[in-house]
Amino acid sequence: MATEYRLLSYRDQTGIARAGILVEDRVLPVVPLLEGAPGLDSSSVLGLLQSWGEVHPRLMAAAARAKPTDGRPLSEVALLAPILYPGGIFCAGANYWDHMREMNERQKRLTGKEPAEPKKAKDPWFFVKTGAHSVIGPGAPARMPARSNKLDWEAEIGVVIGKSARNISVERAFDVIAGFTCVNDLSARDLSFQADRAGTGMHMDWLGQKCFDDAVPMGPWITPAAFVPDPNDMYLKLWVNDVPKQDSNSKNMIHGIAEQIAALSNQLTLRPGDVIATGTPAGVGAGRGESGEFLKAGDEVKVEVQYVGTLVNRMVATS
């Protein structure tokens, strides 16, 4: 059985961001592991992903050779977001059956009208989130947008692209995946509409709702696809202050991971290091219809994805 590893970014003892791998509970820097492999960019995880087909087997071999004393203990390492920073973050909207139903119920409460029965559309639909502006890593404080009083959580499975893909088929879509990570798609629900544009076709504000400082906690690392037995059967969970809020499985997606990759690749060329946040299940604050069901300063949000790990961030007020 192959020795497993996790791909990560961390801050070294001089404060510089480095690429590393986690083997058992030890973090090893990547640079010395890839000595003798000219042409590979080992300066960052994003650089490694540009040659993932060659990098992954080399890192697997290095993990197999690793000694229990190599590197540093994970407990002594300051982790960063695994990719600094994705060129594209594509987020699938309304992509779990249970989440679509709960948001329909929310719409019914707000409008008094019975929404249409959920059904699978021909293609998934996506919005984008900013990378360097919004991505933060495990343990980093997440600054809440000052204009929002309804900041919501959304646990998602992040798919990391490891090979350029254009017009790829559903059948071949998994070939371009480097690995998987945890994503929290923080959403400012009360910034999703511009009131002075009400009644027009331009009232939705996806930038306001989805793109702000620290809007994409991500991590704690990337699990290579080779170590995930079935991406179509991965659980994901979320807690706020240790209270369970979301608990589902990727098999409940409306459009599966392969369908999402194929659809995006028909729109544009996916590039190594791009991340697809594949949708969130039921249990978001907006769907609960309960008072106080939004995040506040001091709240701790924990996201867990099977085969990946746990991502924890605490909400802080914007100074």
C-alpha positions in Angstrom: 0.0 0.0 0.0 1.3 3.4 -1.0 2.4 5.8 1.8 -0.1 8.6 1.8 0.8 12.3 2.1 -1.0 15.6 2.1 0.1 18.7 0.1 0.2 22.0 2.0 1.6 25.5 2.3 3.2 26.6 5.5 5.2 29.5 6.9 8.8 28.5 7.7 10.8 29.7 10.7 11.9 32.8 8.8 8.3 33.7 7.9 8.5 32.7 4.2 5.7 30.7 2.6 6.8 27.2 1.5 5.3 24.1 -0.1 5.4 21.0 2.0 3.9 17.6 2.5 2.4 16.0 5.6 3.5 12.4 6.2 1.9 11.0 9.4 2.3 14.0 11.7 5.5 15.5 10.2 5.7 18.3 7.8 8.5 18.0 5.2 9.6 20.8 2.9 9.2 20.0 -0.8 12.3 21.6 -2.2 14.8 19.0 -1.1 12.4 16.2 -2.0 12.5 17.2 -5.6 16.2 17.8 -6.0 17.4 16.3 -9.2 14.2 17.1 -11.1 15.0 20.1 -13.2 12.2 22.1 -14.6 9.8 21.5 -11.7 8.7 24.6 -9.7 8.8 23.6 -6.1 8.7 27.1 -4.7 4.9 26.9 -4.1 2.0 24.5 -4.2 0.7 26.5 -7.2 4.0 25.9 -8.9 3.9 22.1 -8.1 0.4 21.8 -9.6 1.7 23.1 -13.0 3.5 19.7 -13.4 1.3 17.6 -11.2 1.6 14.5 -13.4 5.3 14.3 -12.7 5.3 15.8 -9.2 2.8 13.5 -7.6 4.7 10.2 -8.1 7.9 11.8 -6.9 6.2 13.0 -3.8 4.7 9.5 -3.2 8.1 8.0 -3.4 9.5 10.7 -1.0 6.7 10.0 1.4 7.6 6.3 1.3 11.2 7.1 2.2 10.4 9.5 5.0 11.7 8.7 8.4 9.7 9.4 11.6 12.2 12.2 12.5 12.2 14.0 9.2 10.8 17.5 9.0 9.0 19.1 11.9 5.9 18.1 14.0 2.7 19.4 12.5 1.9 21.0 15.9 4.9 23.3 15.5 4.1 24.4 11.9 2.0 27.5 10.9 -0.2 26.3 8.1 -1.4 28.6 5.3 -4.1 28.2 2.7 -2.9 25.2 0.6 -2.9 27.3 -2.6 -1.5 30.8 -2.6 -3.5 31.7 -4.6 -6.0 30.0 -7.0 -6.3 31.6 -10.4 -9.9 30.8 -10.4 -12.4 29.8 -7.7 -15.6 28.5 -9.4 -18.5 27.9 -7.0 -21.5 25.7 -7.9 -24.8 27.2 -6.8 -27.8 25.3 -5.5 -26.1 21.9 -6.1 -27.5 19.7 -3.3 -31.1 18.5 -3.4 -31.6 19.2 0.3 -30.1 22.7 0.0 -32.3 23.6 -3.0 -35.4 22.5 -1.0 -34.4 24.5 2.1 -33.8 27.6 0.0 -37.1 27.1 -1.7 -38.8 27.1 1.7 -36.9 30.3 2.6 -38.2 31.9 -0.6 -41.7 30.8 0.3 -41.4 32.4 3.8 -40.2 35.6 2.3 -42.7 35.9 -0.6 -45.7 33.8 0.5 -45.6 32.0 -2.9 -45.1 28.3 -3.5 -41.8 27.9 -5.5 -41.4 25.4 -8.3 -40.5 21.8 -7.4 -36.8 21.4 -7.6 -35.5 19.6 -10.7 -32.2 19.0 -12.3 -31.3 21.5 -14.9 -29.3 20.5 -18.0 -26.1 22.2 -16.8 -24.8 23.3 -13.4 -24.4 27.0 -12.8 -21.6 28.8 -11.2 -20.4 32.1 -9.6 -16.9 33.1 -8.9 -15.0 34.2 -5.8 -11.9 36.2 -5.5 -8.6 34.5 -4.8 -5.9 36.6 -3.2 -8.5 39.0 -1.8 -10.5 36.3 -0.1 -8.6 33.0 0.5 -7.4 32.4 4.1 -6.0 29.3 5.6 -6.7 27.1 8.7 -6.7 28.9 12.0 -6.7 32.3 10.4 -9.2 34.8 11.8 -12.0 35.5 9.3 -12.9 39.2 9.2 -16.6 39.8 8.8 -17.7 42.3 6.3 -18.7 45.5 8.2 -21.8 46.1 6.1 -23.3 42.7 6.7 -25.4 41.5 9.6 -26.3 38.1 8.0 -23.0 36.4 7.4 -23.6 32.7 6.6 -21.6 29.5 6.5 -21.4 27.0 3.6 -19.3 23.8 3.9 -18.1 22.6 0.5 -15.8 20.0 -1.0 -13.1 21.8 -3.0 -11.8 20.1 -6.1 -8.3 21.2 -7.1 -7.4 21.1 -10.8 -4.0 19.5 -11.7 -4.1 19.6 -15.5 -5.3 22.0 -18.1 -8.7 21.1 -19.4 -10.8 22.4 -22.3 -13.9 20.7 -23.6 -13.3 17.7 -21.6 -15.9 14.9 -21.4 -17.7 13.8 -18.2 -16.0 10.4 -18.7 -12.5 11.9 -18.6 -13.1 14.7 -16.1 -11.6 12.9 -13.1 -8.3 12.7 -15.0 -7.7 16.4 -14.4 -8.2 16.4 -10.6 -5.1 16.9 -8.5 -6.9 16.5 -5.2 -9.5 17.7 -2.7 -9.7 20.3 0.1 -12.2 21.9 2.5 -13.9 25.2 1.6 -16.1 27.4 3.6 -18.0 29.7 1.1 -18.8 32.5 3.5 -21.8 34.5 2.2 -23.2 37.9 3.2 -26.9 37.2 2.6 -28.0 40.8 3.2 -25.6 42.1 0.6 -27.0 40.0 -2.2 -29.4 42.6 -3.5 -29.1 46.3 -4.3 -32.2 47.9 -2.9 -32.1 50.9 -5.3 -32.1 48.5 -8.2 -35.2 46.6 -7.0 -37.6 45.9 -9.8 -34.9 45.8 -12.4 -32.9 42.9 -13.9 -29.8 44.2 -12.2 -30.7 43.9 -8.5 -28.6 40.8 -7.7 -25.2 41.6 -6.2 -23.0 38.5 -6.3 -19.9 40.5 -5.6 -21.4 41.9 -2.5 -22.6 38.6 -1.2 -19.6 36.4 -2.1 -16.5 38.5 -2.6 -15.0 40.2 0.4 -11.9 40.0 2.6 -11.5 36.4 4.1 -14.6 35.1 2.3 -13.0 31.8 1.4 -11.4 29.9 4.3 -9.7 26.9 2.7 -7.5 24.0 3.8 -6.0 22.6 5.9 -4.3 20.9 3.0 -4.9 19.0 -0.3 -5.5 15.3 -0.3 -4.3 13.9 -3.6 -7.0 12.3 -5.7 -5.1 9.0 -5.5 -6.0 8.8 -1.8 -9.7 9.4 -2.2 -11.5 6.0 -2.9 -14.7 7.5 -4.3 -15.2 11.3 -4.8 -18.9 10.6 -5.3 -19.2 9.3 -1.8 -17.5 11.8 0.6 -19.2 13.1 3.7 -19.0 16.8 4.6 -20.0 18.4 7.9 -20.0 21.8 9.5 -20.3 23.0 13.1 -20.7 26.5 14.6 -19.3 26.6 18.2 -19.4 22.8 18.2 -23.1 22.8 17.3 -23.7 20.6 14.2 -25.3 22.6 11.3 -24.5 20.6 8.1 -24.1 16.9 7.6 -24.3 15.4 4.1 -22.5 13.5 1.4 -21.3 14.3 -2.2 -23.6 11.6 -3.5 -26.4 14.0 -2.8 -25.1 16.5 -5.3 -27.5 17.5 -8.2 -24.7 17.8 -10.7 -21.7 15.5 -9.8 -18.1 16.5 -9.7 -17.4 15.2 -13.2 -20.4 17.0 -14.6 -19.2 20.3 -13.1 -15.7 19.9 -14.5 -17.0 19.1 -17.9 -19.4 22.1 -17.9 -16.7 24.5 -16.8 -14.3 23.3 -19.4 -16.8 23.9 -22.1 -16.9 27.5 -20.9 -13.2 28.2 -20.5 -9.9 26.4 -20.0 -9.5 25.1 -16.5 -5.9 25.6 -15.3 -3.7 23.8 -12.7 -4.4 25.4 -9.3 -8.0 26.4 -10.1 -10.5 25.3 -7.4 -14.1 24.2 -7.9 -16.2 24.6 -4.8 -18.8 22.0 -5.6 -21.9 23.3 -3.7 -23.2 23.2 -0.1 -25.8 21.0 1.5 -28.8 21.9 3.7 -28.2 23.5 7.1 -27.1 27.0 6.2 -28.2 29.8 8.4 -30.4 31.4 5.8 -32.4 28.2 5.3 -33.1 27.5 8.9 -35.6 30.4 9.4 -34.5 30.8 13.0 -33.6 34.1 14.7 -30.0 34.6 15.3 -29.0 32.0 12.7 -26.1 33.9 11.3 -22.5 34.3 12.3 -21.2 36.8 14.9 -17.8 37.8 16.1 -16.2 35.1 18.2 -18.0 32.2 16.5 -15.8 29.3 15.6 -16.7 27.5 12.3 -15.4 24.0 11.7 -15.7 22.2 8.3 -14.8 18.6 7.9 -14.5 16.7 4.6 -13.9 12.9 4.5 -10.4 11.9 3.4 -9.3 15.6 3.8 -9.5 16.8 7.3 -10.8 19.7 9.4 -10.8 23.4 8.7 -11.3 25.7 11.6 -11.7 29.5 11.6 -12.9 32.1 14.1 -15.0 35.0 13.0 -13.7 38.5 14.0 -15.2 41.9 13.6 -13.6 44.2 11.0 -11.6 46.9 12.7 
